[in-house]
Amino acid sequence: MSRVRTVLGDVRPGELGVCDAHDHLFLRSPQLPSQELDDASAARAELAAFRAAGGAAVVQWTPYGMGRRTADLPTLSRATGVRLVCATGLHQAAHYPAQMLQGLRGRLAEVFVAELTEGIGTTGVRAGLIKVAGGFHALDAHARWTMAAAAEAHHATGAPIAVHLELGTGALDVLDLLCGELEVPGDRIVLGHLNRFPDPVVQRQAAASGCWLAFDGPSRAHHATDWRMPEALQALADAGFADRLLLGGDTVVAGARSVNGGPGMPYLLRRVRPRLTQVLGTQLVDRILGVHPGQAFAVDWK
C-alpha cells in the first residue's frame, strides 16, 4: 500500500493533511554565507507558527551534505504536531566541497537507497524523497550524474524525485533525461520553482508528462514573477492539469523565517492561500494543499 515516509514513520496519503510541499527547516551552503538555517529553537517556533495557521505537514527538500540536522526532526515533529518528510539527494556542485563529491563517486545511488530504506546516518530516520537539481537552462555533468543516481534509487525503492529548477528553467531537459533516458514515470517527479520562469507553454508541456508542478515562494530574488502564480495555476487548471499542482514556501535563509521577521512558512496559508482561492476557488486550493502532497509523495515502497 502507498505510504508517505515521514520522520516518525510511514503514514497513509490522506493522513498528511494541509502540507507545505517544498520548504526547509535546516540548510547550510557556502553559497549562502552567514544566512544558515541552523537554529533548532527557531525551527520549532516556525513549525509552531505554521501549525497555528492551519498547517499539518512540511516536506523538507534539504538534501545530503547541506546541514539537514536529521536527528532533530523527530523531536520537532512530536513537539509541534507537524508531520515532516525529509530528503536524501544532492544539490548543485557549488554547494559542496570538491572532496565530498569525490568521495561519493561510484556510490551515490547506494547512499540514496540506504537513506531511503535504512536511515540517515545513525539517526534511524528514513528519507521520503530524493532531491536533485538542474542548471540554468541546461544540465551539466554533475546534474546528469546526480539524476542518474536518483533514477537508480527510484527504481530500487519507488521514491519520488524532487527537482530544483534553477530560476525555474530547464524543466523539459530534466524530463527528457529522467522520463526519457532513465525511464522514471512522470508521476514520480516533482518539478520545483516553476513560478520563477512563468512560461505557460513549457509548464503545459511539463504537465503533459504526468509530473507534479510545484510553485513556491515568496522570494526577494523572484518577486517580479511571484505575483503571476495565480494566473499560471489557473491556466494549468483550464488546460486540464489541476490535479498536478503543489504549493510550498521554500524558506532558504534565516531572515526569511516568520519568527525572524520574514514571511516564512505561515505565509503560504496566511496570504498565498486566500489569493489563490479568489482565482481558483476553495475546492481546488484545498485539494492542492491537502490532497495532492499525499499523492505526490506516497510510495509503494519496495
C-alpha positions in Angstrom: 0.0 0.0 0.0 1.1 3.5 -0.7 2.6 5.4 2.2 4.3 8.8 2.8 7.6 8.2 4.6 7.7 10.8 7.5 10.5 11.2 10.1 8.2 9.4 12.6 7.3 6.6 10.2 5.1 5.9 7.2 1.5 7.3 7.0 -1.3 6.9 4.6 -1.5 9.7 1.9 -4.7 11.0 3.4 -3.2 11.5 6.8 -0.7 14.1 5.7 -3.1 17.0 5.9 -2.5 20.6 4.8 1.0 20.5 3.6 3.8 22.9 2.6 5.2 20.7 -0.2 8.5 22.4 -0.6 10.4 24.0 2.3 13.4 23.9 4.6 13.9 23.8 8.3 17.6 23.5 8.2 20.1 24.4 5.4 23.7 25.3 5.1 25.7 26.2 2.0 28.8 28.2 1.1 26.5 29.9 -1.5 24.6 31.4 1.4 27.3 32.6 3.9 26.0 33.8 7.3 22.4 33.0 6.3 22.2 29.4 7.5 19.1 27.8 8.8 20.8 26.1 11.7 18.8 27.0 14.8 16.6 24.3 16.3 14.7 26.7 18.5 13.8 28.9 15.5 12.8 25.8 13.5 10.5 24.8 16.3 8.9 28.2 16.5 8.5 28.3 12.8 6.7 25.0 12.7 4.5 26.1 15.6 3.5 29.2 13.7 2.8 27.1 10.6 0.7 24.8 12.8 -1.2 27.7 14.2 -2.0 29.0 10.7 -3.6 25.6 9.9 -0.6 23.6 8.6 -0.2 19.9 9.3 2.9 18.8 7.3 6.1 20.0 5.7 8.2 18.4 3.1 11.8 19.4 3.7 13.9 19.4 0.5 17.3 19.8 2.1 19.5 17.0 0.7 22.7 15.2 1.7 25.6 17.3 3.0 23.6 20.6 3.5 23.0 20.6 7.2 19.8 18.6 7.4 20.1 18.1 11.2 18.1 14.9 10.7 18.4 13.8 14.3 16.4 16.9 15.4 13.5 16.3 13.1 11.6 13.7 15.1 11.7 15.8 18.2 10.5 18.8 16.3 7.7 16.8 14.7 6.5 15.5 18.1 6.7 18.8 19.8 4.8 20.8 17.2 2.4 18.1 15.8 3.6 18.8 12.3 4.4 15.8 10.2 7.8 16.1 8.5 9.2 14.4 5.4 13.0 14.7 4.8 15.1 14.3 1.7 18.1 12.4 0.5 19.7 13.5 -2.8 22.3 16.0 -3.9 22.2 19.7 -4.9 24.3 21.5 -7.4 28.1 21.1 -7.2 28.6 24.6 -6.0 27.0 23.8 -2.6 29.7 21.2 -1.7 33.4 20.8 -1.2 35.1 19.0 -4.1 36.5 16.4 -1.7 33.0 15.5 -0.5 31.7 15.0 -4.1 34.8 12.9 -5.0 34.0 10.6 -2.0 30.6 9.9 -3.4 31.8 8.8 -6.8 30.7 5.3 -7.7 28.3 5.0 -4.7 25.8 7.9 -4.9 22.8 5.7 -5.7 23.8 3.4 -2.9 23.8 6.3 -0.5 20.4 7.4 -1.6 18.9 3.9 -1.3 20.4 3.5 2.2 19.0 6.8 3.4 15.5 5.9 2.0 15.4 2.4 3.4 17.7 2.1 6.3 18.1 5.6 7.7 20.2 8.7 7.6 23.5 8.2 9.4 22.8 6.7 12.8 19.5 8.5 13.4 17.3 5.8 12.1 15.2 8.4 10.3 14.5 7.4 6.7 14.2 9.9 3.9 10.9 10.1 1.9 12.2 11.7 -1.3 15.2 12.3 -3.5 16.2 15.9 -4.2 18.4 16.8 -7.2 19.0 20.0 -9.2 19.3 21.2 -12.7 21.2 24.2 -14.0 20.2 27.4 -15.8 18.5 26.3 -19.0 20.8 23.2 -19.1 22.1 20.1 -17.4 25.8 19.9 -16.7 27.7 16.7 -16.0 27.1 17.0 -12.2 23.3 17.2 -12.8 23.3 14.2 -15.1 25.3 12.2 -12.6 23.0 13.0 -9.7 19.9 12.5 -11.7 21.1 9.1 -13.0 21.8 8.1 -9.3 18.4 9.4 -8.3 16.7 7.4 -11.1 18.6 4.3 -10.0 17.5 4.8 -6.4 13.9 5.4 -7.6 13.8 2.1 -9.5 15.2 0.4 -6.4 12.7 1.9 -3.9 9.9 3.7 -5.7 10.8 7.0 -4.1 9.7 10.3 -5.8 12.4 12.6 -7.2 12.1 16.3 -6.5 14.0 18.7 -8.8 15.3 22.2 -8.1 14.9 24.0 -11.4 17.5 26.8 -11.5 15.5 30.1 -11.7 12.6 27.9 -12.9 14.3 26.8 -16.1 15.3 23.6 -17.8 12.1 21.6 -17.0 11.9 19.9 -20.4 15.6 18.9 -20.3 15.0 17.4 -16.9 12.1 15.4 -18.1 13.9 14.3 -21.3 16.6 12.8 -19.0 14.5 11.4 -16.2 11.5 10.2 -18.0 13.1 9.6 -21.4 16.6 8.2 -20.9 16.2 7.0 -17.3 12.6 5.7 -17.5 11.3 7.3 -14.4 7.5 7.6 -14.6 6.3 11.2 -14.8 4.1 11.0 -11.7 7.2 10.2 -9.6 8.8 13.5 -10.5 8.2 16.9 -8.7 9.5 20.0 -10.5 10.2 22.9 -8.2 10.3 26.7 -8.7 8.1 26.8 -11.8 6.8 30.2 -10.7 10.2 31.7 -11.3 10.1 31.2 -15.0 6.3 31.5 -15.8 6.4 30.2 -19.4 2.8 28.8 -19.9 3.9 26.7 -22.9 6.7 25.0 -21.0 4.5 24.5 -18.0 1.8 22.8 -20.1 4.4 20.6 -21.8 5.9 19.6 -18.5 2.5 18.8 -17.0 1.7 16.6 -20.0 4.4 14.2 -18.8 2.3 13.5 -15.7 4.8 15.1 -13.3 3.9 17.3 -10.4 4.4 21.1 -10.7 5.5 22.8 -7.5 5.0 26.6 -7.2 6.8 28.2 -4.2 7.8 31.5 -2.7 7.7 34.4 -2.0 11.3 35.4 -2.8 13.1 38.7 -2.8 15.1 37.4 -5.8 11.9 36.4 -7.7 9.3 38.9 -6.7 9.0 40.0 -10.3 7.3 36.7 -11.1 5.8 35.6 -7.8 2.7 37.7 -8.4 2.0 35.7 -11.6 1.4 32.5 -9.7 -2.4 32.7 -9.6 -2.8 33.2 -13.3 -0.2 30.4 -14.0 -2.1 27.9 -11.8 -5.4 29.0 -13.4 -4.0 28.4 -16.9 -2.8 25.0 -16.0 -6.2 24.1 -14.4 -8.0 25.3 -17.5 -5.7 23.1 -19.6 -6.7 20.1 -17.6 -3.8 19.9 -15.2 -5.4 20.9 -12.0 -4.6 17.6 -10.4 -0.8 18.1 -11.0 -0.3 21.2 -8.7 1.7 21.6 -5.5 2.5 24.7 -3.3 5.4 25.4 -1.0 7.1 28.2 0.9 10.8 27.4 0.1 12.3 29.2 3.1 16.1 29.0 2.5 17.7 31.7 4.7 17.2 32.6 8.3 15.9 36.1 7.6 13.0 34.7 5.6 11.6 32.9 8.6 8.4 34.4 10.1 10.0 34.2 13.6 12.8 36.4 12.2 10.6 39.0 10.6 10.2 37.3 7.2 7.1 35.7 5.6 8.2 32.2 6.4 6.0 29.1 6.3 2.8 30.7 7.6 2.7 33.0 4.6 1.7 30.1 2.4 -1.6 29.8 4.4 -2.0 33.3 5.6 -1.5 35.1 2.2 -1.0 32.7 -0.7 -4.0 30.6 0.1 -6.6 33.3 0.1 -5.1 34.9 -3.0 -5.4 31.6 -4.9 -8.8 30.9 -3.5 -10.1 34.1 -5.2 -8.9 32.8 -8.6 -9.2 29.0 -8.3 -11.9 28.5 -5.8 -11.9 26.9 -2.4 -12.3 23.4 -3.5 -9.3 23.3 -5.8 -7.0 25.1 -3.4 -8.0 22.7 -0.6 -7.0 19.8 -2.9 -3.7 21.4 -3.8 -2.8 21.9 -0.2 -4.5 18.9 1.5 -4.7 16.1 -1.0 -2.1 16.5 -3.8 1.0 16.3 -1.5 -0.1 13.0 -0.1 -0.5 11.7 -3.6 2.8 13.2 -4.9 5.0 11.8 -2.0 3.2 8.5 -1.4 5.1 5.4 -2.5 4.5 1.7 -2.7 7.9 1.2 -1.0 10.0 -1.7 -2.4 
